Amino acid sequence: MRFSELPSDLGLTVIRDAPFANLGFLFDDLPDKLVFVAAPRFLTAAGKAKGVCSILTTPELASRFHDYSGLAIADDAQLAFFRIQEFLVEKTEFYLRPLPSEIHRSARVHPAAVIAAGNVSIGAESVIEANVVIERGVTIGSAVRIRAGSIIGAEGFQTAHFGQEIRQMSHGGGVIIQDGADVFANAVIARGVFRQSTLIGEGSRVGNGAFVSHNVQVGKRCFIGHNATINGNTVLGDEVWIGPNATISNMLEIGDRAWVALGSTVIESLSAGVHVTGMTALPHRRLLRRLVSIRSGHA
C-alpha cells in the first residue's frame, strides 16, 4: 500500500509518496511500517523506533522527518491514522486475503457455534462447544477445546478521544491457539491490532470468563485463572500461573514459571520463578512479612 492509494477523504496531504507493508505503533516490532507522530513529546521515541519507513505527522512537525521514504501530514495525525486503519481493515485485503474457513473432518463443532465463513482454521480432534463465536483470522490447532460461550478473535480495547468523540481502532490481526490448549466457558481472546496474532501456547489453559487482550503472547502450559485479565502486548513465558481475578497490566514480560496469586494486580515485569501476591502485587514473602509486622503492631 502507498499513501497515494488511500482515499482522499481521509484528510491526508502527501509530502513524499512511498509504499508501506504494515501499520503499527512506535513500539510494535513490525518491518516497513507506517506510524503516526502527533506531538513533539514523541519525537525521541520515533527516532528510536524500529522498522519505520513512513511517517504520518502534523504540519508543524513535518520538517523533523527528512530521513523517511514516506511522509504525509494531517491536522490530527492520530485521527487520520485511526481512519487509515479502519479503511484497511474494513475495505481492503491489506490484512487478510479472503480464504474459505477450513475445519478438519475430525473436529467437533456444536451446531450452535458461530464460525466465520472465511479465514478460520480448526485442527484435528478439536472441540468447539455451544455458543462459541470464532471470528476471522483465527487458527486453532489440534486437540484444542473451546468451551461454551467463548469468543475467539474479538476486538480488544484500543480507543482514543478526539474532542467529544471516542473512537475504537479497528483490529486487523489474528489469534493462534496451539495444540492441546483449553479455553473455558465465556473467555474472550482478542485478535491482534495490526499484522500480529494473539497467541495461546501449547497445552495452556484459559479459565472461565478470563480476558486475554490483543497481541498477548501466552507460552506453553500456562494457567490463566477464572476472570483473570491479561492486558495488551504482555508476554507470558512457559508454565506461568495467573490466579483467578488477577490483573496483569499491558506491555509486561512475565518470566517462565512465575506465579501470580489470585486477585493480584501486576504493574511491573516479573522475573522467572517469582511468586507475587497483592494489590499492587509484591513479592510473596515480602507481603507475608509485611502482614506479620502489621499484626504484631510494628508497622
C-alpha positions in Angstrom: 0.0 0.0 0.0 1.1 3.6 -0.8 -0.1 6.9 0.6 -1.4 7.7 -2.9 -3.7 4.6 -2.9 -5.6 5.8 0.2 -8.9 7.6 -0.3 -8.8 11.4 -0.5 -11.4 11.8 2.2 -9.0 10.6 4.9 -7.7 14.1 5.1 -4.0 13.4 4.3 -1.6 15.7 2.4 1.2 13.5 0.9 4.6 15.1 1.0 6.6 12.0 -0.2 4.7 9.0 -1.5 6.1 5.6 -0.6 5.0 2.0 0.0 4.5 0.6 3.5 3.8 -3.1 4.4 2.5 -2.5 7.9 0.8 -0.1 10.2 2.0 0.0 13.8 2.6 2.0 17.0 6.1 3.1 17.7 6.7 0.1 20.0 5.4 -2.5 17.6 8.1 -4.9 16.2 6.9 -4.8 12.6 9.0 -4.1 9.4 8.4 -1.4 6.8 5.7 0.2 8.9 3.7 3.4 8.9 3.5 5.2 12.2 2.0 8.4 13.4 3.7 11.1 15.5 1.1 13.6 16.8 3.1 15.7 19.3 6.7 16.8 19.9 7.0 14.6 23.0 7.0 11.5 20.7 10.0 12.7 18.6 12.6 10.9 20.6 10.6 7.6 20.6 10.1 7.9 16.9 13.8 8.3 16.3 14.4 5.1 18.2 11.6 3.0 16.8 12.5 0.0 14.6 11.1 -0.8 11.2 9.7 2.6 10.4 9.6 3.6 6.7 6.8 6.1 6.6 5.6 8.8 8.9 2.2 10.5 9.4 2.5 13.7 11.4 1.3 17.2 11.8 2.3 20.1 9.5 4.3 21.6 12.4 6.4 18.5 12.8 6.9 17.6 9.2 10.3 19.2 8.9 11.7 16.8 11.5 11.3 13.8 9.3 13.8 14.1 6.4 15.1 10.6 6.6 12.0 8.5 5.9 10.9 7.4 2.5 7.2 8.2 3.1 5.8 11.4 4.7 2.2 12.6 5.0 0.6 15.3 7.1 -2.8 15.8 8.7 -4.1 18.3 11.1 -4.9 15.5 13.5 -2.4 12.8 12.8 -3.7 10.3 15.3 -7.3 10.5 14.0 -6.0 10.1 10.4 -4.1 7.1 11.5 -7.2 5.5 13.1 -9.1 6.2 9.9 -6.4 4.6 7.7 -6.5 1.5 9.8 -10.3 1.4 9.6 -10.2 1.7 5.8 -7.5 -1.0 5.5 -9.3 -3.5 7.8 -12.9 -3.0 6.5 -12.5 -2.1 2.9 -9.3 -3.8 1.6 -7.4 -7.1 1.7 -4.3 -5.4 3.2 -4.5 -7.7 6.3 -6.4 -10.7 5.1 -6.9 -12.2 1.7 -10.3 -13.9 1.8 -10.0 -17.7 2.0 -12.7 -20.2 2.9 -12.6 -21.4 6.5 -11.2 -25.0 7.0 -12.5 -27.3 9.7 -10.8 -30.7 10.0 -13.1 -33.6 9.4 -12.3 -35.0 12.9 -13.1 -31.7 14.7 -16.4 -31.5 16.5 -18.3 -28.2 16.2 -21.6 -27.7 18.0 -24.5 -26.6 15.8 -25.0 -23.5 17.9 -21.4 -22.3 17.4 -20.8 -19.4 15.1 -17.7 -19.8 12.8 -16.7 -17.0 10.4 -17.1 -18.2 6.8 -13.6 -17.1 5.9 -10.0 -17.2 7.3 -10.6 -19.6 10.2 -8.7 -22.9 10.6 -9.7 -25.6 13.1 -7.4 -28.6 13.5 -7.9 -32.3 14.1 -9.7 -33.6 17.1 -10.6 -30.0 18.3 -13.9 -29.4 20.0 -16.0 -26.2 19.7 -18.8 -26.1 22.1 -22.2 -24.4 22.0 -22.5 -20.6 21.5 -18.8 -20.2 20.8 -18.0 -17.3 18.4 -14.9 -17.6 16.3 -14.1 -14.5 14.2 -11.9 -14.4 11.0 -8.2 -14.6 11.3 -8.3 -17.4 13.9 -6.1 -20.5 13.7 -6.9 -23.3 16.1 -4.5 -26.3 16.4 -5.2 -30.0 17.1 -6.9 -31.3 20.2 -8.0 -27.8 21.3 -11.2 -27.4 23.3 -13.1 -24.1 23.2 -15.9 -24.3 25.8 -19.3 -22.8 25.7 -19.8 -19.1 25.1 -16.2 -18.2 24.5 -15.3 -15.5 21.9 -12.1 -16.0 19.9 -10.9 -13.1 17.8 -12.9 -10.2 19.4 -11.6 -6.7 19.3 -9.6 -5.5 22.3 -9.9 -2.1 23.9 -7.9 0.3 21.8 -9.6 3.7 22.0 -8.7 7.4 21.9 -10.5 10.7 22.5 -10.9 13.1 19.6 -12.7 16.1 21.0 -16.1 14.8 22.2 -15.7 11.6 20.1 -14.3 8.3 21.4 -13.1 6.2 18.5 -12.2 2.5 18.6 -9.3 1.3 16.4 -10.2 -1.5 14.0 -8.2 -4.7 14.6 -6.6 -6.3 11.6 -4.7 -9.2 13.3 -5.5 -12.7 14.3 -5.4 -15.3 17.1 -3.4 -18.6 17.2 -4.3 -21.3 19.7 -1.8 -24.0 19.7 -2.3 -27.8 20.1 -3.8 -29.1 23.3 -4.9 -25.7 24.7 -8.2 -25.4 26.6 -10.3 -22.2 26.7 -13.0 -22.5 29.3 -16.6 -21.1 29.2 -17.2 -17.4 28.4 -13.5 -16.5 28.0 -12.6 -13.8 25.4 -9.4 -13.7 23.4 -8.8 -10.6 21.3 -7.1 -10.6 18.0 -4.0 -8.6 17.2 -4.4 -4.9 16.3 -2.0 -4.8 13.3 -0.3 -7.7 11.4 0.1 -9.7 14.6 -1.6 -12.6 16.3 -2.5 -13.1 19.9 -1.0 -16.5 20.9 -2.2 -19.1 23.4 0.6 -21.6 23.7 0.6 -25.4 23.5 -1.3 -27.0 26.4 -2.2 -23.7 28.1 -5.5 -23.2 30.0 -7.6 -20.0 29.9 -10.2 -20.0 32.7 -13.9 -19.2 32.7 -14.6 -15.5 32.0 -10.9 -14.6 31.5 -9.9 -11.9 29.1 -6.7 -12.1 27.0 -6.2 -8.9 25.1 -4.7 -8.1 21.8 -1.1 -9.2 20.9 -0.7 -11.0 24.2 1.7 -13.9 23.9 1.0 -16.8 26.3 3.7 -19.5 26.5 3.3 -23.3 26.8 1.4 -24.9 29.7 0.3 -21.7 31.3 -2.7 -21.4 33.6 -4.8 -18.2 33.4 -7.4 -18.4 36.1 -11.1 -17.7 36.0 -11.9 -14.0 35.4 -8.3 -13.0 35.1 -7.3 -10.2 32.7 -4.1 -10.1 30.7 -3.8 -6.7 29.1 -2.4 -5.9 25.6 1.1 -6.7 24.4 2.1 -8.6 27.5 4.3 -11.7 27.1 3.9 -14.7 29.4 6.7 -17.3 29.4 6.1 -21.0 29.8 4.3 -22.6 32.8 3.2 -19.3 34.2 0.3 -19.4 36.8 -2.1 -16.4 36.8 -4.6 -16.8 39.6 -8.4 -16.2 39.4 -9.3 -12.5 39.2 -5.7 -11.4 38.8 -5.0 -8.4 36.5 -1.8 -8.1 34.5 -1.0 -4.7 33.1 -0.1 -4.1 29.5 3.3 -4.4 27.8 4.9 -6.5 30.6 7.1 -9.6 30.5 6.2 -12.4 32.9 9.0 -14.9 33.2 8.8 -18.7 33.0 7.1 -20.4 35.9 6.2 -17.1 37.6 3.2 -17.4 40.0 0.7 -14.6 40.5 -1.7 -15.2 43.4 -5.5 -14.8 43.0 -6.8 -11.3 42.9 -3.3 -9.7 42.5 -2.6 -6.7 40.3 0.8 -6.8 38.4 2.1 -3.5 37.0 5.8 -4.4 36.6 7.5 -7.2 34.7 8.3 -10.4 36.7 11.4 -12.5 36.6 11.3 -16.2 36.1 10.0 -18.2 39.0 9.0 -15.2 41.1 5.9 -15.5 43.4 3.8 -12.4 43.8 0.7 -11.5 45.8 -1.4 -8.5 46.5 -2.7 -5.2 45.3 -0.4 -3.9 43.8 1.4 -7.2 43.6 4.5 -7.6 45.7 7.0 -10.5 46.1 5.0 -13.0 48.1 7.4 -13.4 51.1 7.7 -9.6 51.4 4.0 -9.3 51.6 3.8 -12.0 54.2 6.4 -10.3 56.4 4.5 -7.0 56.0 1.3 -8.7 57.2 3.1 -10.2 60.2 4.5 -6.8 61.0 1.1 -5.2 60.9 -0.5 -7.9 63.0 2.3 -7.6 65.7 1.9 -3.8 65.9 5.3 -3.0 64.4 4.0 -1.4 61.2 
